[in-house]
Amino acid sequence: MESKHPMCKASAIATSALALTGPFVVTGIFLTVSRGQGILSTATADYVALFVSAAITPICISRLPLGVGKRTALAVLVTPALFVALVVFSYAFVGTVFDDWL
């Protein structure tokens, strides 16, 4: 059941934008802090940060004005692809910013 109210559309657009960009921003901030300060610079911390970052998207999807089935399907399809994109982003980010390529 979609709403016709303009604020609901604006809110849905903002939520969608956060769902797509938020995980990359959080991952970039974590990698900058952990590598720049030398704290939490372990593989385990990196994977925890990736899972936390990837969790932003399903949380945002759950707030969209869509039916439960559509939100569930969207979260199930987008989250694994997002996690792969975050891993690639992390490797590229660390390699580019800190010149630490694998």
PAVEX-315142 format. One record per residue: residue number from 0; residue in one letter; x, z, y of N, C-alpha, C in turn. Coordinates in pm, whole numbers. Layout:
% PAVEX-315142
{node NUM; "A"; {X; Z; Y}; {X; Z; Y}; {X; Z; Y}}
...
% end
This chain:
% PAVEX-315142
{node 0; "M"; {84; 0; -117}; {0; 0; 0}; {89; 0; 124}}
{node 1; "E"; {93; -114; 191}; {179; -127; 307}; {102; -97; 434}}
{node 2; "S"; {169; -33; 528}; {106; 6; 653}; {123; -104; 757}}
{node 3; "K"; {24; -116; 845}; {29; -214; 953}; {79; -152; 1083}}
{node 4; "H"; {103; -24; 1083}; {146; 46; 1204}; {288; 1; 1241}}
{node 5; "P"; {313; -37; 1370}; {445; -88; 1409}; {559; 13; 1387}}
{node 6; "M"; {532; 142; 1405}; {638; 240; 1384}; {676; 249; 1237}}
{node 7; "C"; {579; 226; 1149}; {609; 228; 1007}; {700; 111; 971}}
{node 8; "K"; {676; -5; 1033}; {763; -120; 1008}; {903; -95; 1060}}
{node 9; "A"; {913; -37; 1179}; {1044; -6; 1236}; {1115; 96; 1150}}
{node 10; "S"; {1042; 194; 1101}; {1101; 295; 1015}; {1147; 233; 883}}
{node 11; "A"; {1070; 142; 829}; {1108; 75; 705}; {1233; -10; 724}}
{node 12; "I"; {1244; -74; 838}; {1362; -156; 867}; {1484; -66; 882}}
{node 13; "A"; {1470; 45; 953}; {1582; 138; 969}; {1623; 198; 836}}
{node 14; "T"; {1525; 233; 753}; {1555; 288; 621}; {1625; 186; 533}}
{node 15; "S"; {1581; 62; 540}; {1646; -45; 463}; {1789; -66; 510}}
{node 16; "A"; {1810; -64; 640}; {1945; -81; 694}; {2035; 34; 650}}
{node 17; "L"; {1983; 155; 651}; {2061; 270; 604}; {2091; 259; 455}}
{node 18; "A"; {1995; 211; 379}; {2015; 195; 234}; {2126; 95; 204}}
{node 19; "L"; {2141; -6; 287}; {2242; -109; 263}; {2379; -75; 322}}
{node 20; "T"; {2381; -11; 437}; {2509; 14; 504}; {2562; 156; 485}}
{node 21; "G"; {2472; 252; 466}; {2511; 392; 454}; {2616; 420; 348}}
{node 22; "P"; {2599; 367; 226}; {2698; 395; 123}; {2839; 346; 159}}
{node 23; "F"; {2849; 233; 226}; {2980; 180; 264}; {3044; 263; 375}}
{node 24; "V"; {2962; 309; 468}; {3013; 395; 576}; {3063; 527; 519}}
{node 25; "V"; {2983; 588; 431}; {3022; 717; 372}; {3149; 701; 289}}
{node 26; "T"; {3157; 594; 210}; {3276; 569; 128}; {3398; 547; 216}}
{node 27; "G"; {3384; 469; 322}; {3496; 444; 412}; {3544; 571; 480}}
{node 28; "I"; {3452; 655; 522}; {3490; 782; 585}; {3561; 871; 485}}
{node 29; "F"; {3507; 881; 364}; {3572; 964; 262}; {3713; 915; 232}}
{node 30; "L"; {3728; 784; 213}; {3860; 730; 181}; {3958; 751; 296}}
{node 31; "T"; {3912; 736; 418}; {3999; 758; 534}; {4045; 903; 541}}
{node 32; "V"; {3954; 995; 524}; {3988; 1137; 531}; {4075; 1178; 412}}
{node 33; "S"; {4034; 1138; 293}; {4108; 1182; 173}; {4248; 1122; 167}}
{node 34; "R"; {4263; 997; 204}; {4395; 933; 199}; {4478; 967; 321}}
{node 35; "G"; {4415; 974; 437}; {4488; 1001; 561}; {4541; 1144; 568}}
{node 36; "Q"; {4463; 1238; 519}; {4503; 1379; 523}; {4571; 1423; 394}}
{node 37; "G"; {4562; 1341; 290}; {4623; 1376; 163}; {4546; 1480; 85}}
{node 38; "I"; {4421; 1503; 123}; {4339; 1599; 49}; {4241; 1524; -40}}
{node 39; "L"; {4211; 1579; -153}; {4116; 1519; -248}; {4152; 1375; -283}}
{node 40; "S"; {4277; 1346; -293}; {4320; 1210; -324}; {4340; 1195; -474}}
{node 41; "T"; {4231; 1215; -549}; {4235; 1202; -694}; {4128; 1104; -739}}
{node 42; "A"; {4144; 1052; -858}; {4045; 958; -911}; {3910; 1026; -928}}
{node 43; "T"; {3911; 1151; -972}; {3785; 1224; -991}; {3710; 1238; -859}}
{node 44; "A"; {3780; 1276; -754}; {3718; 1289; -623}; {3665; 1154; -574}}
{node 45; "D"; {3739; 1047; -602}; {3692; 914; -563}; {3562; 877; -633}}
{node 46; "Y"; {3554; 905; -763}; {3432; 871; -837}; {3314; 958; -793}}
{node 47; "V"; {3338; 1084; -765}; {3231; 1170; -714}; {3182; 1115; -580}}
{node 48; "A"; {3273; 1075; -494}; {3235; 1019; -364}; {3156; 889; -382}}
{node 49; "L"; {3196; 806; -479}; {3122; 682; -504}; {2980; 711; -552}}
{node 50; "F"; {2966; 808; -642}; {2832; 842; -690}; {2746; 899; -579}}
{node 51; "V"; {2803; 984; -494}; {2729; 1040; -381}; {2690; 928; -285}}
{node 52; "S"; {2782; 838; -258}; {2753; 726; -169}; {2644; 636; -227}}
{node 53; "A"; {2654; 609; -357}; {2555; 523; -421}; {2418; 590; -427}}
{node 54; "A"; {2413; 722; -423}; {2285; 794; -427}; {2207; 778; -298}}
{node 55; "I"; {2272; 739; -191}; {2203; 719; -63}; {2096; 611; -76}}
{node 56; "T"; {2129; 504; -146}; {2037; 391; -156}; {1906; 425; -227}}
{node 57; "P"; {1910; 483; -348}; {1780; 516; -410}; {1699; 617; -330}}
{node 58; "I"; {1767; 708; -261}; {1695; 804; -176}; {1623; 730; -64}}
{node 59; "C"; {1693; 634; -2}; {1630; 555; 105}; {1517; 468; 49}}
{node 60; "I"; {1539; 409; -68}; {1436; 324; -129}; {1310; 406; -156}}
{node 61; "S"; {1328; 532; -196}; {1211; 616; -225}; {1128; 643; -100}}
{node 62; "R"; {1186; 623; 18}; {1114; 647; 144}; {1044; 522; 197}}
{node 63; "L"; {1066; 407; 133}; {1004; 283; 181}; {854; 283; 153}}
{node 64; "P"; {777; 216; 240}; {631; 212; 221}; {590; 106; 119}}
{node 65; "L"; {633; 126; -5}; {600; 36; -115}; {534; 118; -225}}
{node 66; "G"; {477; 49; -321}; {421; 118; -435}; {531; 178; -521}}
{node 67; "V"; {494; 274; -604}; {591; 344; -688}; {663; 247; -781}}
{node 68; "G"; {591; 154; -839}; {652; 57; -930}; {755; -31; -861}}
{node 69; "K"; {723; -76; -740}; {816; -160; -665}; {940; -82; -623}}
{node 70; "R"; {921; 42; -580}; {1036; 125; -542}; {1126; 153; -661}}
{node 71; "T"; {1065; 182; -775}; {1143; 210; -896}; {1221; 87; -939}}
{node 72; "A"; {1154; -28; -944}; {1221; -152; -983}; {1335; -186; -887}}
{node 73; "L"; {1310; -169; -759}; {1413; -198; -659}; {1534; -107; -676}}
{node 74; "A"; {1509; 21; -697}; {1620; 116; -716}; {1698; 85; -843}}
{node 75; "V"; {1628; 52; -951}; {1694; 22; -1078}; {1778; -105; -1068}}
{node 76; "L"; {1734; -202; -992}; {1809; -328; -978}; {1924; -317; -878}}
{node 77; "V"; {1902; -248; -769}; {2000; -245; -661}; {2115; -147; -686}}
{node 78; "T"; {2086; -31; -743}; {2186; 74; -755}; {2309; 33; -838}}
{node 79; "P"; {2294; -28; -956}; {2415; -68; -1030}; {2498; -174; -955}}
{node 80; "A"; {2431; -270; -892}; {2502; -371; -815}; {2574; -307; -696}}
{node 81; "L"; {2510; -210; -634}; {2572; -139; -523}; {2696; -64; -568}}
{node 82; "F"; {2688; 1; -684}; {2803; 76; -734}; {2922; -17; -756}}
{node 83; "V"; {2899; -133; -814}; {3007; -231; -834}; {3063; -275; -699}}
{node 84; "A"; {2975; -302; -603}; {3020; -342; -470}; {3101; -231; -403}}
{node 85; "L"; {3062; -105; -424}; {3137; 7; -367}; {3277; 20; -428}}
{node 86; "V"; {3288; -5; -557}; {3419; 0; -622}; {3510; -108; -564}}
{node 87; "V"; {3459; -230; -553}; {3537; -340; -494}; {3572; -308; -349}}
{node 88; "F"; {3476; -258; -273}; {3500; -219; -134}; {3608; -113; -126}}
{node 89; "S"; {3605; -14; -215}; {3704; 94; -213}; {3844; 42; -236}}
{node 90; "Y"; {3860; -44; -337}; {3992; -101; -363}; {4040; -183; -244}}
{node 91; "A"; {3953; -265; -188}; {3991; -348; -73}; {4020; -261; 50}}
{node 92; "F"; {3942; -158; 70}; {3960; -68; 185}; {4095; 3; 177}}
{node 93; "V"; {4124; 65; 62}; {4249; 137; 47}; {4367; 40; 56}}
{node 94; "G"; {4355; -77; -1}; {4462; -175; 6}; {4486; -225; 146}}
{node 95; "T"; {4379; -250; 220}; {4393; -303; 356}; {4437; -196; 456}}
{node 96; "V"; {4373; -82; 453}; {4398; 21; 554}; {4530; 95; 525}}
{node 97; "F"; {4555; 128; 399}; {4671; 209; 365}; {4782; 130; 296}}
{node 98; "D"; {4763; 0; 280}; {4860; -88; 215}; {4903; -31; 80}}
{node 99; "D"; {4804; 14; 3}; {4827; 74; -127}; {4748; -3; -231}}
{node 100; "W"; {4795; -123; -264}; {4725; -209; -359}; {4762; -169; -502}}
{node 101; "L"; {4668; -186; -592}; {4696; -155; -733}; {4784; -260; -796}}
% end
